[in-house]
Amino acid sequence: MFCDQSIKTTDHIIEELAIEVSKAKHQLFKENKVERKVKSVMFDLEKRIAKASEKRSKMKDEIYSVQQEINFLNQKIDLSNEKMHKQRRYLAHRLKAIYKLSDSGLVHLLFSEDINFDKNMKYLNIVVNDDLNVIADYKLNLSALKIQKNKLSTKHQELIAAQSKYKKQEVALEKDQISQNKVLKAIKQAQLSKLKKIQSLRGKLKASSLSVVDRTMKKLLEKTFFELKGKLTPPVKGTVLIDYGIHTDTEYANSIRYKGNLIETDPEENVLTIYSGEVKYSGQMPGYGNIIIIDHGQSYYSVYAHLKKLEVSAGDSVKPQQQIAKTGMINNNKNGVYFELRHFSDPIDPKLWVAQQ
């Protein structure tokens, strides 16, 4: 009787621990989903900050250009003013000289009944009008320059206002970025807390169920994909030719983003799974050749491409370090494999997850 009660108690403890482990794993999965959303928001913020910064920089260049034009116009305005004042002084000097003529000069000219009077007056009018026309031209040119300067000054003020606007946007976005970083930090702390809880519960579960070998219990005792971050075994033995990230093509002068690692290997090297899971796809895919995609649970996937021999099919369950294919040909007639890791549909950097060889 006592023994039966003891067995029931042990079974009950195991069941409770199993439920707690399952709950903790589910909570960790939820934390991972929130982390993905936050990272997506942060990625968007980074793009918007870069865009605002680029616009502000462009405004700065335009402001400098407009300011240079204004400076040049100021020089032309000063020069026109100087020429106009000089012409006025010259005209005043000539008029003064004319009015200082003696009785035999201007007075004689004005009151003489000489038949050349009209001709002489016409000559004086031409001389004075020429000077007045020159001054009028300077004034007209000066007016046009001032109108042009006013337009540029207005544009200059608008550009400064726009630059200030983009700067404010940048500052606001950076504040959001700091806030999201704090959220992300809190999420990571929560993830670590859940992992510690799972590890503790798993230890208790192992101690309470040494004789239990059913599949459910084995699954609960197995470490999650997330727990093995940085400790996953590489899919092949080889050398990474191109790693995850943005690379510049020197031949074509453009940037290419690699979502995984291109690994060179010996011919027909064994390709191994990095973790247990279910084969979601095994077959041909344009641009990838023979490819295998494995679902590792909690929306984590591994992708193996440019394979020569496929040894698993869609729906197959695979174990960690199980051989699933042979390496095929990659670029430049080299042997190897293209390897990706994804969380949901987002590519993630393999070097943060796979142990260095």
Order of alpha helices (4+ residues) and beta strands (2+ residues): alpha-alpha-alpha-alpha-beta-beta-beta-beta-beta-beta-beta-beta-beta-beta-beta-beta
